[in-house]
Amino acid sequence: MVATQATRPVPLPVQALDHATGYLLAAAALRGWARRLTDGVGSSMRTSLARVACALMAGPSTAPDTEAPDPARFEGSAEATPWGDARRLAYPARIEGVTIGWERPATRLGSEPHARWLHSSE
């Protein structure tokens, strides 16, 4: 809000808190599954958006004067988005025979009339 001088919260192109929480839960599920396969013991894990927010805030700062990321870490060429040209980070791993990619560029939240997967004919 400070950067855009908005009077109320505005959607961001990436919801770091939601993504980080999802990644932690996915990692916890995999760890629990691995434990079940090796020890036969079930697991129970939990987190919260508030705890993940605290962990993210305690991490290193990315101040505006921070050095730009290494271009070798980016995938492909720049793509036009409503926020200006953007580049996607390279995937951390590759799987032989699996093509990873994006069909469409990023868009503003709420700009799509409906989720395409809701219609079985598409």
N, CA, C and O atoms as CSV, one atom per row, in Angstrom:
chain,resi,resn,atom,element,x,y,z
A,1,MET,N,N,0.817,-1.180,0.000
A,1,MET,CA,C,0.000,0.000,0.000
A,1,MET,C,C,0.869,1.256,0.000
A,1,MET,O,O,0.540,2.250,-0.647
A,2,VAL,N,N,1.964,1.198,0.722
A,2,VAL,CA,C,2.853,2.354,0.781
A,2,VAL,C,C,3.445,2.631,-0.601
A,2,VAL,O,O,3.479,3.778,-1.048
A,3,ALA,N,N,3.913,1.570,-1.279
A,3,ALA,CA,C,4.548,1.738,-2.589
A,3,ALA,C,C,3.586,2.303,-3.623
A,3,ALA,O,O,3.981,3.114,-4.460
A,4,THR,N,N,2.310,1.875,-3.570
A,4,THR,CA,C,1.330,2.346,-4.558
A,4,THR,C,C,0.522,3.530,-4.063
A,4,THR,O,O,-0.298,4.076,-4.801
A,5,GLN,N,N,0.747,3.930,-2.821
A,5,GLN,CA,C,0.015,5.032,-2.186
A,5,GLN,C,C,-1.489,4.778,-2.192
A,5,GLN,O,O,-2.288,5.702,-2.338
A,6,ALA,N,N,-1.860,3.507,-2.030
A,6,ALA,CA,C,-3.263,3.122,-1.990
A,6,ALA,C,C,-3.819,3.333,-0.585
A,6,ALA,O,O,-3.073,3.339,0.394
A,7,THR,N,N,-5.115,3.502,-0.498
A,7,THR,CA,C,-5.770,3.684,0.799
A,7,THR,C,C,-6.294,2.377,1.364
A,7,THR,O,O,-6.750,2.331,2.507
A,8,ARG,N,N,-6.233,1.304,0.565
A,8,ARG,CA,C,-6.653,-0.022,1.033
A,8,ARG,C,C,-5.757,-1.076,0.380
A,8,ARG,O,O,-5.090,-0.787,-0.614
A,9,PRO,N,N,-5.735,-2.280,0.920
A,9,PRO,CA,C,-4.871,-3.324,0.347
A,9,PRO,C,C,-5.182,-3.574,-1.127
A,9,PRO,O,O,-6.331,-3.503,-1.563
A,10,VAL,N,N,-4.127,-3.868,-1.878
A,10,VAL,CA,C,-4.276,-4.148,-3.311
A,10,VAL,C,C,-3.698,-5.520,-3.604
A,10,VAL,O,O,-2.731,-5.924,-2.959
A,11,PRO,N,N,-4.274,-6.261,-4.577
A,11,PRO,CA,C,-3.722,-7.575,-4.916
A,11,PRO,C,C,-2.307,-7.458,-5.467
A,11,PRO,O,O,-1.976,-6.498,-6.162
A,12,LEU,N,N,-1.496,-8.428,-5.153
A,12,LEU,CA,C,-0.129,-8.479,-5.646
A,12,LEU,C,C,-0.036,-9.552,-6.730
A,12,LEU,O,O,-0.851,-10.475,-6.748
A,13,PRO,N,N,0.942,-9.449,-7.634
A,13,PRO,CA,C,1.069,-10.481,-8.668
A,13,PRO,C,C,1.493,-11.830,-8.098
A,13,PRO,O,O,1.217,-12.864,-8.707
A,14,VAL,N,N,2.152,-11.843,-6.955
A,14,VAL,CA,C,2.564,-13.092,-6.317
A,14,VAL,C,C,2.222,-12.982,-4.841
A,14,VAL,O,O,2.624,-12.026,-4.178
A,15,GLN,N,N,1.499,-13.936,-4.332
A,15,GLN,CA,C,1.135,-13.948,-2.914
A,15,GLN,C,C,2.162,-14.804,-2.170
A,15,GLN,O,O,1.947,-15.999,-1.962
A,16,ALA,N,N,3.264,-14.194,-1.775
A,16,ALA,CA,C,4.378,-14.930,-1.170
A,16,ALA,C,C,3.944,-15.707,0.070
A,16,ALA,O,O,4.393,-16.836,0.270
A,17,LEU,N,N,3.098,-15.141,0.888
A,17,LEU,CA,C,2.665,-15.819,2.110
A,17,LEU,C,C,1.880,-17.086,1.778
A,17,LEU,O,O,2.137,-18.141,2.356
A,18,ASP,N,N,0.941,-16.993,0.867
A,18,ASP,CA,C,0.147,-18.161,0.473
A,18,ASP,C,C,1.027,-19.224,-0.178
A,18,ASP,O,O,0.896,-20.412,0.118
A,19,HIS,N,N,1.923,-18.793,-1.065
A,19,HIS,CA,C,2.810,-19.751,-1.738
A,19,HIS,C,C,3.723,-20.435,-0.727
A,19,HIS,O,O,3.856,-21.658,-0.746
A,20,ALA,N,N,4.344,-19.675,0.144
A,20,ALA,CA,C,5.275,-20.249,1.125
A,20,ALA,C,C,4.554,-21.231,2.039
A,20,ALA,O,O,5.089,-22.298,2.339
A,21,THR,N,N,3.359,-20.891,2.481
A,21,THR,CA,C,2.600,-21.790,3.347
A,21,THR,C,C,2.247,-23.074,2.605
A,21,THR,O,O,2.350,-24.165,3.166
A,22,GLY,N,N,1.836,-22.949,1.353
A,22,GLY,CA,C,1.525,-24.129,0.550
A,22,GLY,C,C,2.734,-25.016,0.348
A,22,GLY,O,O,2.630,-26.239,0.436
A,23,TYR,N,N,3.890,-24.406,0.077
A,23,TYR,CA,C,5.109,-25.193,-0.113
A,23,TYR,C,C,5.490,-25.930,1.171
A,23,TYR,O,O,5.900,-27.090,1.127
A,24,LEU,N,N,5.353,-25.252,2.314
A,24,LEU,CA,C,5.674,-25.906,3.584
A,24,LEU,C,C,4.730,-27.071,3.857
A,24,LEU,O,O,5.164,-28.125,4.324
A,25,LEU,N,N,3.446,-26.890,3.570
A,25,LEU,CA,C,2.494,-27.979,3.786
A,25,LEU,C,C,2.753,-29.145,2.837
A,25,LEU,O,O,2.629,-30.306,3.226
A,26,ALA,N,N,3.110,-28.836,1.594
A,26,ALA,CA,C,3.439,-29.907,0.642
A,26,ALA,C,C,4.672,-30.679,1.120
A,26,ALA,O,O,4.701,-31.907,1.053
A,27,ALA,N,N,5.683,-29.960,1.601
A,27,ALA,CA,C,6.891,-30.619,2.116
A,27,ALA,C,C,6.559,-31.457,3.348
A,27,ALA,O,O,7.095,-32.552,3.515
A,28,ALA,N,N,5.684,-30.954,4.205
A,28,ALA,CA,C,5.286,-31.704,5.398
A,28,ALA,C,C,4.543,-32.980,5.011
A,28,ALA,O,O,4.758,-34.032,5.611
A,29,ALA,N,N,3.667,-32.887,4.005
A,29,ALA,CA,C,2.932,-34.077,3.550
A,29,ALA,C,C,3.890,-35.125,2.999
A,29,ALA,O,O,3.740,-36.315,3.278
A,30,LEU,N,N,4.878,-34.686,2.214
A,30,LEU,CA,C,5.859,-35.631,1.669
A,30,LEU,C,C,6.703,-36.261,2.780
A,30,LEU,O,O,7.013,-37.451,2.741
A,31,ARG,N,N,7.066,-35.448,3.763
A,31,ARG,CA,C,7.845,-35.984,4.883
A,31,ARG,C,C,7.031,-37.013,5.658
A,31,ARG,O,O,7.547,-38.061,6.047
A,32,GLY,N,N,5.755,-36.705,5.879
A,32,GLY,CA,C,4.879,-37.645,6.581
A,32,GLY,C,C,4.694,-38.935,5.799
A,32,GLY,O,O,4.686,-40.021,6.377
A,33,TRP,N,N,4.546,-38.818,4.498
A,33,TRP,CA,C,4.386,-40.002,3.641
A,33,TRP,C,C,5.653,-40.857,3.682
A,33,TRP,O,O,5.581,-42.080,3.802
A,34,ALA,N,N,6.825,-40.196,3.579
A,34,ALA,CA,C,8.096,-40.925,3.637
A,34,ALA,C,C,8.236,-41.641,4.983
A,34,ALA,O,O,8.704,-42.778,5.036
A,35,ARG,N,N,7.835,-40.986,6.054
A,35,ARG,CA,C,7.915,-41.611,7.380
A,35,ARG,C,C,6.987,-42.824,7.451
A,35,ARG,O,O,7.343,-43.859,8.013
A,36,ARG,N,N,5.822,-42.684,6.888
A,36,ARG,CA,C,4.864,-43.798,6.871
A,36,ARG,C,C,5.428,-44.987,6.097
A,36,ARG,O,O,5.282,-46.133,6.520
A,37,LEU,N,N,6.074,-44.710,4.962
A,37,LEU,CA,C,6.632,-45.787,4.138
A,37,LEU,C,C,7.816,-46.471,4.807
A,37,LEU,O,O,7.988,-47.682,4.671
A,38,THR,N,N,8.641,-45.703,5.535
A,38,THR,CA,C,9.844,-46.284,6.144
A,38,THR,C,C,9.596,-46.857,7.535
A,38,THR,O,O,10.126,-47.916,7.870
A,39,ASP,N,N,8.795,-46.168,8.351
A,39,ASP,CA,C,8.590,-46.589,9.739
A,39,ASP,C,C,7.198,-47.141,10.016
A,39,ASP,O,O,6.964,-47.748,11.061
A,40,GLY,N,N,6.275,-46.930,9.081
A,40,GLY,CA,C,4.900,-47.368,9.299
A,40,GLY,C,C,4.145,-46.504,10.304
A,40,GLY,O,O,3.092,-46.899,10.805
A,41,VAL,N,N,4.687,-45.330,10.593
A,41,VAL,CA,C,4.088,-44.439,11.585
A,41,VAL,C,C,3.413,-43.271,10.883
A,41,VAL,O,O,3.971,-42.690,9.952
A,42,GLY,N,N,2.227,-42.933,11.325
A,42,GLY,CA,C,1.523,-41.774,10.773
A,42,GLY,C,C,2.094,-40.478,11.320
A,42,GLY,O,O,2.836,-40.483,12.302
A,43,SER,N,N,1.747,-39.376,10.687
A,43,SER,CA,C,2.253,-38.067,11.102
A,43,SER,C,C,1.119,-37.064,11.152
A,43,SER,O,O,0.099,-37.217,10.480
A,44,SER,N,N,1.312,-36.061,11.941
A,44,SER,CA,C,0.373,-34.940,12.005
A,44,SER,C,C,1.202,-33.672,12.018
A,44,SER,O,O,2.033,-33.472,12.905
A,45,MET,N,N,0.979,-32.823,11.044
A,45,MET,CA,C,1.721,-31.569,10.950
A,45,MET,C,C,0.740,-30.431,10.747
A,45,MET,O,O,-0.341,-30.627,10.192
A,46,ARG,N,N,1.109,-29.258,11.189
A,46,ARG,CA,C,0.255,-28.104,10.960
A,46,ARG,C,C,1.104,-26.845,10.915
A,46,ARG,O,O,2.226,-26.805,11.419
A,47,THR,N,N,0.550,-25.845,10.312
A,47,THR,CA,C,1.191,-24.537,10.261
A,47,THR,C,C,0.081,-23.496,10.236
A,47,THR,O,O,-1.101,-23.837,10.282
A,48,SER,N,N,0.457,-22.253,10.164
A,48,SER,CA,C,-0.539,-21.191,10.061
A,48,SER,C,C,0.036,-20.070,9.212
A,48,SER,O,O,1.253,-19.912,9.115
A,49,LEU,N,N,-0.830,-19.310,8.612
A,49,LEU,CA,C,-0.375,-18.161,7.829
A,49,LEU,C,C,0.393,-17.191,8.722
A,49,LEU,O,O,1.379,-16.600,8.283
A,50,ALA,N,N,-0.043,-17.022,9.964
A,50,ALA,CA,C,0.629,-16.091,10.870
A,50,ALA,C,C,2.059,-16.530,11.163
A,50,ALA,O,O,2.968,-15.699,11.175
A,51,ARG,N,N,2.272,-17.831,11.401
A,51,ARG,CA,C,3.627,-18.321,11.686
A,51,ARG,C,C,4.530,-18.206,10.462
A,51,ARG,O,O,5.701,-17.846,10.574
A,52,VAL,N,N,3.972,-18.514,9.297
A,52,VAL,CA,C,4.775,-18.387,8.080
A,52,VAL,C,C,5.095,-16.915,7.824
A,52,VAL,O,O,6.203,-16.595,7.394
A,53,ALA,N,N,4.151,-16.024,8.079
A,53,ALA,CA,C,4.404,-14.587,7.916
A,53,ALA,C,C,5.547,-14.142,8.822
A,53,ALA,O,O,6.415,-13.381,8.394
A,54,CYS,N,N,5.556,-14.603,10.054
A,54,CYS,CA,C,6.650,-14.257,10.977
A,54,CYS,C,C,7.984,-14.774,10.457
A,54,CYS,O,O,8.994,-14.075,10.529
A,55,ALA,N,N,7.990,-16.000,9.934
A,55,ALA,CA,C,9.234,-16.571,9.400
A,55,ALA,C,C,9.711,-15.775,8.190
A,55,ALA,O,O,10.905,-15.508,8.056
A,56,LEU,N,N,8.793,-15.396,7.312
A,56,LEU,CA,C,9.184,-14.608,6.137
A,56,LEU,C,C,9.707,-13.231,6.546
A,56,LEU,O,O,10.694,-12.746,5.992
A,57,MET,N,N,9.056,-12.620,7.495
A,57,MET,CA,C,9.485,-11.283,7.945
A,57,MET,C,C,10.835,-11.333,8.655
A,57,MET,O,O,11.575,-10.349,8.648
A,58,ALA,N,N,11.159,-12.460,9.262
A,58,ALA,CA,C,12.434,-12.589,9.966
A,58,ALA,C,C,13.585,-12.868,9.009
A,58,ALA,O,O,14.751,-12.766,9.389
A,59,GLY,N,N,13.256,-13.221,7.765
A,59,GLY,CA,C,14.283,-13.535,6.780
A,59,GLY,C,C,14.991,-12.295,6.280
A,59,GLY,O,O,14.697,-11.187,6.729
A,60,PRO,N,N,15.924,-12.467,5.353
A,60,PRO,CA,C,16.675,-11.326,4.817
A,60,PRO,C,C,15.777,-10.379,4.039
A,60,PRO,O,O,14.792,-10.793,3.429
A,61,SER,N,N,16.127,-9.122,4.069
A,61,SER,CA,C,15.365,-8.086,3.374
A,61,SER,C,C,15.756,-8.019,1.904
A,61,SER,O,O,16.898,-8.306,1.543
A,62,THR,N,N,14.823,-7.646,1.077
A,62,THR,CA,C,15.126,-7.395,-0.336
A,62,THR,C,C,14.832,-5.925,-0.607
A,62,THR,O,O,13.862,-5.579,-1.282
A,63,ALA,N,N,15.669,-5.098,-0.079
A,63,ALA,CA,C,15.510,-3.651,-0.224
A,63,ALA,C,C,15.633,-3.253,-1.691
A,63,ALA,O,O,16.244,-3.982,-2.473
A,64,PRO,N,N,15.060,-2.102,-2.084
A,64,PRO,CA,C,15.109,-1.665,-3.478
A,64,PRO,C,C,16.520,-1.570,-4.052
A,64,PRO,O,O,16.696,-1.700,-5.263
A,65,ASP,N,N,17.522,-1.348,-3.215
A,65,ASP,CA,C,18.890,-1.230,-3.719
A,65,ASP,C,C,19.595,-2.591,-3.799
A,65,ASP,O,O,20.801,-2.653,-4.034
A,66,THR,N,N,18.837,-3.682,-3.605
A,66,THR,CA,C,19.401,-5.025,-3.687
A,66,THR,C,C,19.863,-5.298,-5.120
A,66,THR,O,O,19.218,-4.885,-6.083
A,67,GLU,N,N,20.980,-5.994,-5.240
A,67,GLU,CA,C,21.507,-6.333,-6.557
A,67,GLU,C,C,20.511,-7.197,-7.325
A,67,GLU,O,O,19.860,-8.061,-6.737
A,68,ALA,N,N,20.389,-6.978,-8.610
A,68,ALA,CA,C,19.455,-7.729,-9.451
A,68,ALA,C,C,19.849,-9.200,-9.493
A,68,ALA,O,O,21.035,-9.522,-9.438
A,69,PRO,N,N,18.856,-10.107,-9.591
A,69,PRO,CA,C,19.165,-11.534,-9.674
A,69,PRO,C,C,19.963,-11.869,-10.931
A,69,PRO,O,O,19.907,-11.154,-11.932
A,70,ASP,N,N,20.691,-12.949,-10.858
A,70,ASP,CA,C,21.483,-13.427,-11.985
A,70,ASP,C,C,20.548,-13.816,-13.137
A,70,ASP,O,O,19.677,-14.663,-12.940
A,71,PRO,N,N,20.699,-13.225,-14.338
A,71,PRO,CA,C,19.814,-13.550,-15.465
A,71,PRO,C,C,19.824,-15.026,-15.844
A,71,PRO,O,O,18.875,-15.502,-16.466
A,72,ALA,N,N,20.864,-15.755,-15.489
A,72,ALA,CA,C,20.934,-17.178,-15.810
A,72,ALA,C,C,19.870,-17.972,-15.046
A,72,ALA,O,O,19.557,-19.104,-15.415
A,73,ARG,N,N,19.316,-17.384,-13.985
A,73,ARG,CA,C,18.295,-18.076,-13.202
A,73,ARG,C,C,16.902,-17.911,-13.797
A,73,ARG,O,O,15.942,-18.475,-13.273
A,74,PHE,N,N,16.772,-17.148,-14.885
A,74,PHE,CA,C,15.465,-16.906,-15.467
A,74,PHE,C,C,15.224,-17.791,-16.670
A,74,PHE,O,O,16.163,-18.213,-17.345
A,75,GLU,N,N,13.961,-18.067,-16.933
A,75,GLU,CA,C,13.502,-18.924,-18.016
A,75,GLU,C,C,13.077,-18.042,-19.182
A,75,GLU,O,O,12.309,-17.100,-18.985
A,76,GLY,N,N,13.554,-18.321,-20.384
A,76,GLY,CA,C,13.050,-17.659,-21.592
A,76,GLY,C,C,13.226,-16.157,-21.621
A,76,GLY,O,O,14.063,-15.594,-20.915
A,77,SER,N,N,12.411,-15.511,-22.463
A,77,SER,CA,C,12.499,-14.071,-22.616
A,77,SER,C,C,11.415,-13.389,-21.783
A,77,SER,O,O,10.541,-14.041,-21.212
A,78,ALA,N,N,11.497,-12.068,-21.729
A,78,ALA,CA,C,10.527,-11.302,-20.956
A,78,ALA,C,C,9.143,-11.429,-21.577
A,78,ALA,O,O,9.010,-11.565,-22.793
A,79,GLU,N,N,8.114,-11.383,-20.737
A,79,GLU,CA,C,6.739,-11.406,-21.214
A,79,GLU,C,C,6.020,-10.168,-20.688
A,79,GLU,O,O,6.302,-9.695,-19.587
A,80,ALA,N,N,5.098,-9.655,-21.480
A,80,ALA,CA,C,4.345,-8.471,-21.078
A,80,ALA,C,C,3.270,-8.873,-20.070
A,80,ALA,O,O,2.538,-9.840,-20.279
A,81,THR,N,N,3.189,-8.127,-18.987
A,81,THR,CA,C,2.137,-8.325,-17.990
A,81,THR,C,C,1.525,-6.962,-17.694
A,81,THR,O,O,2.074,-5.940,-18.105
A,82,PRO,N,N,0.389,-6.928,-16.985
A,82,PRO,CA,C,-0.196,-5.638,-16.613
A,82,PRO,C,C,0.720,-4.779,-15.744
A,82,PRO,O,O,0.504,-3.574,-15.616
A,83,TRP,N,N,1.742,-5.393,-15.146
A,83,TRP,CA,C,2.658,-4.662,-14.260
A,83,TRP,C,C,3.953,-4.295,-14.967
A,83,TRP,O,O,4.855,-3.725,-14.352
A,84,GLY,N,N,4.053,-4.614,-16.247
A,84,GLY,CA,C,5.275,-4.358,-17.003
A,84,GLY,C,C,5.920,-5.673,-17.412
A,84,GLY,O,O,5.387,-6.744,-17.121
A,85,ASP,N,N,7.062,-5.599,-18.085
A,85,ASP,CA,C,7.749,-6.807,-18.523
A,85,ASP,C,C,8.223,-7.617,-17.318
A,85,ASP,O,O,8.696,-7.062,-16.326
A,86,ALA,N,N,8.087,-8.930,-17.424
A,86,ALA,CA,C,8.475,-9.819,-16.329
A,86,ALA,C,C,9.165,-11.045,-16.907
A,86,ALA,O,O,8.976,-11.389,-18.074
A,87,ARG,N,N,9.956,-11.691,-16.083
A,87,ARG,CA,C,10.610,-12.944,-16.460
A,87,ARG,C,C,10.355,-13.945,-15.352
A,87,ARG,O,O,10.321,-13.584,-14.176
A,88,ARG,N,N,10.180,-15.184,-15.721
A,88,ARG,CA,C,9.922,-16.245,-14.745
A,88,ARG,C,C,11.236,-16.891,-14.317
A,88,ARG,O,O,12.139,-17.079,-15.132
A,89,LEU,N,N,11.334,-17.227,-13.038
A,89,LEU,CA,C,12.514,-17.928,-12.554
A,89,LEU,C,C,12.587,-19.301,-13.200
A,89,LEU,O,O,11.556,-19.910,-13.485
A,90,ALA,N,N,13.785,-19.786,-13.428
A,90,ALA,CA,C,13.976,-21.121,-13.984
A,90,ALA,C,C,13.495,-22.155,-12.972
A,90,ALA,O,O,13.567,-21.927,-11.764
A,91,TYR,N,N,13.013,-23.272,-13.456
A,91,TYR,CA,C,12.553,-24.333,-12.566
A,91,TYR,C,C,13.750,-24.945,-11.856
A,91,TYR,O,O,14.819,-25.082,-12.450
A,92,PRO,N,N,13.583,-25.317,-10.589
A,92,PRO,CA,C,14.720,-25.844,-9.836
A,92,PRO,C,C,15.159,-27.234,-10.260
A,92,PRO,O,O,16.273,-27.655,-9.947
A,93,ALA,N,N,14.294,-27.953,-10.971
A,93,ALA,CA,C,14.644,-29.310,-11.404
A,93,ALA,C,C,13.973,-29.603,-12.737
A,93,ALA,O,O,12.976,-28.974,-13.092
A,94,ARG,N,N,14.513,-30.543,-13.456
A,94,ARG,CA,C,13.953,-30.991,-14.731
A,94,ARG,C,C,13.699,-32.488,-14.635
A,94,ARG,O,O,14.445,-33.216,-13.980
A,95,ILE,N,N,12.632,-32.938,-15.297
A,95,ILE,CA,C,12.319,-34.362,-15.356
A,95,ILE,C,C,12.301,-34.745,-16.826
A,95,ILE,O,O,11.557,-34.176,-17.624
A,96,GLU,N,N,13.129,-35.714,-17.166
A,96,GLU,CA,C,13.231,-36.129,-18.560
A,96,GLU,C,C,11.860,-36.530,-19.105
A,96,GLU,O,O,11.128,-37.296,-18.480
A,97,GLY,N,N,11.530,-36.001,-20.276
A,97,GLY,CA,C,10.269,-36.312,-20.923
A,97,GLY,C,C,9.090,-35.458,-20.482
A,97,GLY,O,O,7.995,-35.598,-21.027
A,98,VAL,N,N,9.292,-34.576,-19.505
A,98,VAL,CA,C,8.206,-33.710,-19.017
A,98,VAL,C,C,8.471,-32.288,-19.479
A,98,VAL,O,O,9.517,-31.707,-19.189
A,99,THR,N,N,7.503,-31.737,-20.204
A,99,THR,CA,C,7.611,-30.364,-20.666
A,99,THR,C,C,6.887,-29.467,-19.672
A,99,THR,O,O,5.706,-29.666,-19.389
A,100,ILE,N,N,7.596,-28.486,-19.149
A,100,ILE,CA,C,7.014,-27.548,-18.199
A,100,ILE,C,C,6.930,-26.197,-18.889
A,100,ILE,O,O,7.877,-25.767,-19.548
A,101,GLY,N,N,5.817,-25.542,-18.739
A,101,GLY,CA,C,5.688,-24.235,-19.366
A,101,GLY,C,C,4.388,-23.546,-18.981
A,101,GLY,O,O,3.570,-24.084,-18.235
A,102,TRP,N,N,4.226,-22.369,-19.498
A,102,TRP,CA,C,3.054,-21.550,-19.214
A,102,TRP,C,C,2.295,-21.305,-20.508
A,102,TRP,O,O,2.885,-20.928,-21.520
A,103,GLU,N,N,0.982,-21.519,-20.472
A,103,GLU,CA,C,0.161,-21.282,-21.654
A,103,GLU,C,C,-0.121,-19.801,-21.864
A,103,GLU,O,O,-0.213,-19.331,-22.999
A,104,ARG,N,N,-0.257,-19.074,-20.766
A,104,ARG,CA,C,-0.644,-17.665,-20.851
A,104,ARG,C,C,0.196,-16.829,-19.904
A,104,ARG,O,O,0.745,-17.349,-18.933
A,105,PRO,N,N,0.300,-15.538,-20.178
A,105,PRO,CA,C,1.030,-14.665,-19.252
A,105,PRO,C,C,0.200,-14.388,-17.996
A,105,PRO,O,O,-0.988,-14.703,-17.934
A,106,ALA,N,N,0.839,-13.806,-17.023
A,106,ALA,CA,C,0.147,-13.423,-15.795
A,106,ALA,C,C,-0.895,-12.345,-16.107
A,106,ALA,O,O,-0.703,-11.524,-17.003
A,107,THR,N,N,-1.991,-12.360,-15.363
A,107,THR,CA,C,-3.050,-11.356,-15.526
A,107,THR,C,C,-3.436,-10.808,-14.167
A,107,THR,O,O,-3.079,-11.368,-13.131
A,108,ARG,N,N,-4.156,-9.727,-14.184
A,108,ARG,CA,C,-4.646,-9.142,-12.934
A,108,ARG,C,C,-5.666,-10.080,-12.296
A,108,ARG,O,O,-6.416,-10.760,-12.996
A,109,LEU,N,N,-5.688,-10.115,-10.961
A,109,LEU,CA,C,-6.666,-10.928,-10.260
A,109,LEU,C,C,-8.070,-10.476,-10.645
A,109,LEU,O,O,-8.351,-9.279,-10.702
A,110,GLY,N,N,-8.938,-11.426,-10.905
A,110,GLY,CA,C,-10.319,-11.112,-11.259
A,110,GLY,C,C,-10.531,-10.750,-12.709
A,110,GLY,O,O,-11.659,-10.453,-13.103
A,111,SER,N,N,-9.482,-10.764,-13.524
A,111,SER,CA,C,-9.636,-10.360,-14.924
A,111,SER,C,C,-10.203,-11.479,-15.791
A,111,SER,O,O,-10.704,-11.216,-16.884
A,112,GLU,N,N,-10.131,-12.718,-15.323
A,112,GLU,CA,C,-10.687,-13.847,-16.073
A,112,GLU,C,C,-12.157,-14.004,-15.700
A,112,GLU,O,O,-12.496,-13.952,-14.517
A,113,PRO,N,N,-13.040,-14.197,-16.685
A,113,PRO,CA,C,-14.462,-14.314,-16.373
A,113,PRO,C,C,-14.807,-15.600,-15.620
A,113,PRO,O,O,-15.772,-15.617,-14.856
A,114,HIS,N,N,-14.039,-16.677,-15.816
A,114,HIS,CA,C,-14.273,-17.949,-15.147
A,114,HIS,C,C,-13.043,-18.838,-15.292
A,114,HIS,O,O,-12.196,-18.623,-16.159
A,115,ALA,N,N,-12.970,-19.810,-14.448
A,115,ALA,CA,C,-11.867,-20.768,-14.552
A,115,ALA,C,C,-12.129,-21.696,-15.719
A,115,ALA,O,O,-13.210,-22.277,-15.813
A,116,ARG,N,N,-11.165,-21.846,-16.606
A,116,ARG,CA,C,-11.361,-22.662,-17.815
A,116,ARG,C,C,-11.626,-24.132,-17.473
A,116,ARG,O,O,-12.342,-24.808,-18.211
A,117,TRP,N,N,-11.074,-24.629,-16.392
A,117,TRP,CA,C,-11.255,-26.032,-16.063
A,117,TRP,C,C,-12.668,-26.338,-15.595
A,117,TRP,O,O,-13.026,-27.509,-15.479
A,118,LEU,N,N,-13.487,-25.318,-15.323
A,118,LEU,CA,C,-14.861,-25.554,-14.901
A,118,LEU,C,C,-15.744,-26.064,-16.041
A,118,LEU,O,O,-16.822,-26.608,-15.805
A,119,HIS,N,N,-15.285,-25.886,-17.256
A,119,HIS,CA,C,-16.077,-26.271,-18.410
A,119,HIS,C,C,-15.483,-27.532,-19.032
A,119,HIS,O,O,-14.354,-27.517,-19.524
A,120,SER,N,N,-16.248,-28.621,-19.009
A,120,SER,CA,C,-15.718,-29.899,-19.475
A,120,SER,C,C,-15.437,-29.924,-20.972
A,120,SER,O,O,-14.691,-30.787,-21.437
A,121,SER,N,N,-16.013,-29.003,-21.738
A,121,SER,CA,C,-15.805,-29.024,-23.175
A,121,SER,C,C,-14.454,-28.444,-23.582
A,121,SER,O,O,-14.045,-28.617,-24.730
A,122,GLU,N,N,-13.761,-27.777,-22.699
A,122,GLU,CA,C,-12.468,-27.155,-23.044
A,122,GLU,C,C,-11.326,-28.082,-22.729
A,122,GLU,O,O,-10.167,-27.732,-22.951
